[in-house]
């Protein structure tokens, strides 16, 4: 059983920055990769960024490329999302997730952290 806890959300002016963190409760689960997703009011949850735990390969949705950076600290079993040049369109609840293999769905999810970007 893996518990994921997000932190770092808040209210930011457009153009500002936030760093989200997500810590896993255990270091012994088979972590293939972790990712960040977000859900805006009235919208479906969407992919934001992922990172492979082993080699660190990253991927991003087009709307955040060049602004967001996903990273991980393997020793701390923690994934981060550095968000720069924030836009009002980035306003959403952000969730981190983990999967145990390349063909597995994201099995573990955090509780979410609110990010609000004002204009």
HUBELFEN-V702033 format. One record per pair of residues at least 12 apart in sequence whose ideal C-beta (glycine too) atoms are under 7 Angstrom apart, sorted by the first residue. I is the first residue (numbers start at 1). GAP is how many residues later the second one is. D is the distance in whole Angstrom. If there is no record, write none. Layout:
BEGIN
I,GAP,D
I,GAP,D
END
This chain:
BEGIN
2,22,6
2,23,6
2,24,6
2,27,5
2,96,6
2,106,4
3,22,4
4,18,6
4,20,6
4,92,5
4,94,6
4,104,6
4,105,6
4,106,4
5,17,7
5,18,5
5,105,6
5,106,7
6,14,6
6,15,7
6,16,5
6,88,7
6,89,7
6,90,5
6,104,4
6,105,7
6,106,6
6,107,4
7,14,5
7,106,6
8,12,4
8,13,5
8,105,6
9,85,6
9,104,3
9,105,5
9,106,5
11,105,5
11,107,7
12,74,5
12,105,5
13,105,6
14,72,6
14,73,6
14,74,6
14,103,6
14,104,7
14,105,5
15,70,6
15,71,7
16,70,5
17,66,6
17,67,5
17,69,7
18,65,5
18,68,7
18,97,6
19,61,6
19,62,7
19,63,5
20,60,7
20,61,4
20,63,7
20,74,6
20,93,6
21,57,6
21,59,5
22,56,6
22,57,5
22,74,3
22,88,6
23,53,7
23,54,6
23,55,5
24,53,4
24,74,7
27,50,5
29,71,7
30,70,5
31,22,5
31,67,6
32,20,7
32,21,6
32,67,5
32,68,6
32,69,5
32,70,6
33,17,6
33,18,6
33,19,5
33,20,6
33,66,6
34,17,6
34,19,7
34,38,7
34,45,4
34,62,6
34,63,7
34,64,5
35,12,7
35,14,6
35,15,4
35,62,5
35,71,7
36,12,4
36,13,5
36,34,6
36,45,5
36,58,6
36,60,6
37,58,5
37,60,6
38,54,4
38,55,7
38,56,5
39,53,6
39,54,5
40,51,6
40,52,4
46,15,7
47,14,5
48,13,6
48,16,6
48,20,7
49,15,7
49,19,6
49,21,4
49,32,6
50,20,7
51,19,5
51,20,7
51,21,6
51,28,6
53,19,7
53,21,7
58,12,5
67,16,7
67,17,5
67,18,5
68,13,6
68,14,7
68,15,5
69,13,4
79,17,6
86,31,5
87,30,6
88,29,5
88,30,7
88,31,5
90,25,6
90,27,5
91,24,6
91,25,5
91,26,5
92,23,6
93,19,4
93,20,7
93,21,5
94,18,7
94,19,5
94,21,5
95,14,6
95,15,5
95,17,5
96,14,5
97,12,5
END
